Amino acid sequence: MNLERGQSLVTWRERDSNRQAKSLAYRNLPHRCRSGAMPDLSLYEPTFPSLLPPHKDGAINLYVNSEVQHHAHFNRQRRVVFINGITNRPKDHMDSCLALSMLQFCPVIGVYNATGSNGKGSMLLNTLVDVGECITGKFKSYDQFRLLPQQQRAGFVTELLEANPAALSLFRLIRHKKYDIHAHSQGNYITSNTLRAIRALDGSAALDGRVVYTYGSPCGGWPSGIRLINMEFCWDPIPNLFQITSIQGVLRSFSGSITKVGNGVSHSFLEYMKHNPMFVLKRFEQGDPLGCVKSLEARGVALWAAQQGNNFRRVFAVFQLVEQFHRVNVANVCHHYMNGYGTNLNFQLNRSPEGQALRQFLKKHANAYKQKEFGLVA
């Protein structure tokens, strides 16, 4: 036993005892940290993939699509978070996570929202307390709230979120780690509320760089500082109902911040996954107020594709739509994409069937100079 100078054996034992007590308390923590202090993130982030649906409201599981987990380009280090809407059975949640894992080519951390899963839930999250309103109502402003000690603030926010187990689980999972979040339907209310709680505790800088992908969202209020990518089907009843029944919804519908795709009357997350390539393409189309498309932002599509890394299956699906609807732009998209990816492109393309298909596509549309520069001639 090595003791520092001036440190008695009693002091060392007291510190060691306190350390062990805290560790044991965190391990046995059921759902709430009574002191208000946040436990270690590793207690909430799952390590091993689950083969079963979630077992309770607010359960956190890691899901990996078995079809792509052994793929050469599957990114095992990356994680994204998914939270479902209401009236989702545990199996529905798991199927959505597996579909997202297929699309993103990485493991998905699923936070299960069991609201209405027994068929008795309403269309609103009655158990979700508005953190922002509660804080400003009790403390007048965020500035006064931040004058409180950290543990007291964390305890207050935790008690507010406890009414909805999924909100509390999401809060503990993402507070200290900036995952990309994919929220479907009323899961957007939970995500928005959770981000407000994080801002109240840690300041607006804690939201910088966070990205939220929304699918069929009825939520109009989001804290500033995050990047929102909104996707809706034109005839999705949930966001359409919100847009015609609230001022926020009307303003959002005319803001141009929503990417819309026609797909009949649908709200299913699995349908959103099937049409994801079209949503990506629509995000970079430029048109007049009547919806007539004028042009495609070729650099934007290429930059997005380069940011996908080795997820060539997803890139190829979008490029095929570019060829179908914007043939005049396809060569520019290919050239910008090749420049953005880098000289290692040909090597990576040859490692998988999807990459080889994309290689043939690039070879078909890129000019001879680019083909030679990136080794696509052979």
N, C-alpha and C positions, 0 to 999 in steps of 0.2 A: 504494500500500500504506500503510495507516494503522496505525502501531504506538502502543500505549499508552506513557505515560511510564515509563521504566525497563525497557522490554521490548526485548531485543536481537533482532537479525535471526535469530540462531541459535536462540534460544528459540522464536520464531514459527515457524521452519521445522520444528523438532522437533515442535511441537504439531500443525502442519498435516499432517506426515507420519504422526503417530500417528492423527490423525482419519481420514485416507484409508485407512490400513491396517485400522482397525476397520471402516470402511464396507465395504471389499472383503471382509474376513473374513465379515461378516454376509451379504453377497450370495452368497457361495460356500458358506455353511453348509449341508451336506447334510441332516443330521438331528439333529445334536447340537451344543450349544454347549459346547465343551470347557472353557472357563473357568468355566462355571456361571452366567455372567451371561446375562440374558434379552435376546434380540435385539428389535429394534423390532417392535411388534405388526403394523405394516403389511406385514411380510414374510410373515405367516401369514394375514392376513385377505384373502381374494380380492376383487378389485375388479370384474372383469367376469364376467357369467354364463357358465356352461359349457354346451355343447350335447352333451357327451360324458360317459359314465360315468367314475367314478374309475379311475385307471390303476394304483394301487398301494395297499397297506395303509397307512392313516394319511393318505391324500390328502385335502386340503381343497379343496372346490369351492363355488362360488356357483351356486344354481339358482333360476330364475324360471319360474313356470308361464306359458306363452305365452298361455293362454286368458284370463288376468286381468291380464297385465302392462301392457296399455294401458287398463285400466279407470280411470275417473275417480277412483275411491277407492283405487286400489292404492298402498300406502305404500312407496315406493322407499327411504326413509331408514331404515326399521326393519329389523332382522335378528333371526332366531332360529336356533338351532343344532340340528341333528339328528344323532344317532349311532345306527346300526343294531345289531341283535343279530348272532349268528353265523349261518353258512350263508346269507349274503346275497351273491349275485353283484353285481358292479358295477352292472348294469342295475337290479337290485332296489333298490339304494340310491338310484339316481337317481330311479326312479319314486316312491319314498317321499318324497324331498325335494320333488318336483314336486307331489305330493298335499298335503303340508304347506304348500307355498307357496299353493296354491289355498285351503286352509282359513284360513290366517293373513293372506292378502292382503298378503304381503310376501315379499322374497327370503329364501331359506333357505341357511345355510352348512352344508354336509354334511361330516361327518367320517367317512370310510369305515373300518369295522372289517371286515377281510377274514378274521377267524378262521372256519375251517370252510367258507370259500367254495368250496373245491375238493372238498367232499363228504367230507373225511376228518377234520373237526373233531369234537371231543367236545362234550358239552352244557355243559362247564365251560371257563372261560378259563384254561387251564393256563399261559399265558404272562403272566398278570396277577399282579404281585407286590403284596401288601398293604402299602401305604406306611406305614400306621399301625403295623402290627406290626413292620416292619423298623426304624422309628425308635425305638419304645419298646424293642425288643429290643437295639439297639446302644447307645442313649444313655440308657436307663432311663426317660426322660420327655421330653415335648415341651419343657419348660422348659430342660433341659440342652441339647437340640438347638438351641434358639434362641440359646444363648450363642455358638455358632459364628459366624464371619464369614458375611455374606450370600452371597458367591460360593461358599463351601464348602458351605453348606446347599443352594443351588440346584443345584450340581453333584451332590451326593449324591442328591437327589430325581430329577434328570434321569436318572441312571444306573439308578435303580430303575424308572422308567417306560419306559425304552428297550426293555424286554422286549416291550412291546406298542406298536407304532407309533401306533395310534389313540389310546391313552392319552396318549402324549407330544404328539401333535398337538393334542389337545383341551386339554391343560394349557397349551401355549403360546398357544393361541387365546383362552382364556377367563380366564387368570390376571389380566389387567389390565382386562378389560372384562366387565361383568355381563350377558351375553346371557341370555334365557330359553332353557332347554335342553329339548329333547324327546328322550327316550331310550326305545328299544324293546328289550324282552327283555334279553339279556345286555349290551346297551349301557349298562344301568343300573349294572352292576358297574364298568364303565370310568368312568362319570361320578362315581359315589360315590368311587372311588379317587382320581380327579383332584381332586375337591373337598377330600379329606383332604390331598393334597399341597399345595394352595394354603393351607389352614389352617396346615399345619406351617411353611410359609415366611413367610406374611404375617400370621398371627394370625387369631383368630376373626372379627374385624371384616371381613376380606376376604370372608366368606361372607354377611354381612348383606345382605338385599334380593335375594338370588339365588333364582330360581324354577326348579324342575325338574318337568317333566311326565313321568310314567312311564306306559308302556304295556306291560301284561303282564310286570311286573317280578318276577324271582325274588330281587331284592336286598332284604335286610332291614335292613342297617346303613347309616345315613346320618349324616354329621356334623351337629351341631346348628347352628342359625342360618339354614338354608335353608328355603324354603317348598316343600313337596312336594305335588303334586296327582297322586294315584295313580288309575289307571284299569285295570280288568280286566274281561274277559268272565267270566261265571260259570263257564263250562266251558273256560276257557283252560288247557291242560294244564301249561304252564310254571310260572306262579305257584302253581297248585294243587299241583303236585309239591313245590315248595319249602315250602308251608304245612303239608304233612303229614309232612315229613321233617326238620324242624328246629324247635327251640323258638322261635327268632325268628319263623319263619313262622306258628306257631300263635298267638303273641301278637299278631302283626300282623293276622291274620285276624279277631280279636275286638276290635281296637282301634277299629273304626269309621272308620278313616282312608282306606279304600279305596272308591272309587265303582265299583259293579259293575253290569253290564248283561248280560242274557241274550241270547246270540247263537249257540247251538249250540256245537260244538267248533271253536274258531278261535283262532289266534295271530297272524294276518296284520296287519301295520301298516296296510295299505290298508283292511282291515275296520274297524280302530279309527277311521280317518278317516271312513268312511262313517257310523259310528254316533256321531260326536262330539257332535251336538246332544242325543242322549239322555243321554250322559255328563254334559253340562253341566246338563241338567234334573235328573238324579238327584243331583247334588251339592247341590242346594238343597231336596231333598225331606226332610221330617222324618217319621219313622215309629217304630213300636214295635220291640222286639227281634225280633219274628216277621217283620218286613219289611212289615207292612201300613202303607201310607202314610196319614198323618193330614192333613198340610197341606204347603203350599209356602211357602217363604220368599220372598215377592214382592219385598221390597226387595233381597234378595241377587241374584235374577235380574236385576232392573232395573239394579243397580249393575254387575254383570258386563257387561250389554249396553251400558251407557254407556261402559265402559272399552274396548270394542271399536272405538270411534271410528266411522269410516265403513265398517266391514266389515258392511254391511247385509245381505248375503247370509247370513252366519252368524247374525246376530241374528234375522232373519226365520225361519230354520229352527227356532231354539229357541222363538220365540214361537208358532209353529204347534203345537209339542208342548205348550206351556202351554195353548193353546186346546183341544187334544184331551184332555188328561188332567187339567187343573185349570181348567176353565172359570170356576169361581167366583172365581178369582184373576186372571184375565186383565186385567180393567179396572185393578186396582191395579198390576199389572206395567207396563201401558202408562203410567199416570200417573206412577209413580216414574221410569220410563225417560225420559219427556219432560222432567221436572224435572232429572234428572241430566245429560242431554245438553246442554240449553241452548236459547236462543231461535233459534239458527242451524239448528235441526233441519230445518225445512221446506225451506230452500234446498238443503241437502245431499241430502235425500231425492229432490228433483226432478232430480238430476244423473245418475241411473242407473235402469235398469229394476228392479233389486232394491230400490232406495230407494223407487221409486214403489209397488211392491207392499207394502212395509212401511208406507208412508204410508196406503194404503187400509186396512191392518190396524188402524193406530192410529185412523184416522177411524171405523172400525166399532165399536171398543170403548171409546174415550175419551168422556167426557161432553162435552156441548155447550160448557161453559166452557173445558175444556182445548183443544178443537178451535179455538175462537176465539182463545185465548191464543197458540197456536202456529201459527196461520194455516192450519189444515187444513180450514176451512169451504169455501173456494172449490173 
